[in-house]
Amino acid sequence: MNDPQDAGGETKYGISKHAYPDVDIANLTIDQALAIYKRDFWDKIHGDELPLVIANQLLDFAVNAGLQTSIRKGQDALGVADDGHWGSVTQAAMASATPGPFTAKFAALKIRHYTRLTGFAHDGSGWMNRIAADLDYAAVDMK
């Protein structure tokens, strides 16, 4: 997809030309996109060491809003210093967080983040639907 109003430019599977200028977006395969997600997002939030619902919430927001933004909002949701860096304090707080309260607070922080962006008029309904989908997935993950 190549929406002229999307700052990311050409995008496929959520991977944008802006973020990955050396990737051939048009010919990107799903396996290549998954490898990027794992290396650049999942591994950096230590997804394998977290409750699944928390890891999934952090991952989705990181892909859409940026890794540091996702980490900062996750830190804020847990009441730890929101410095955007994944250290031992963040790891311990995320690993021991209760998924339900974390997901609710994180969703509220994401909504506030998106509504402050200048692109909200164009992209806002998509971002809000993305948060709704995240909450739907969280409800399943927490069963």
NORQUI-V265004 format. One record per helix or strand of 3 or more residues. SS is the DSSP state (A for helix, B for strand). FROM is the first residue (numbers start at 1). TO is the last residue. Records with the same first field share a line. If there is no record, write none. Layout:
SS=FROM-TO, FROM-TO
//
This chain:
A=25-27, 30-45, 47-49, 52-65, 67-78, 88-96, 99-115, 120-141
//
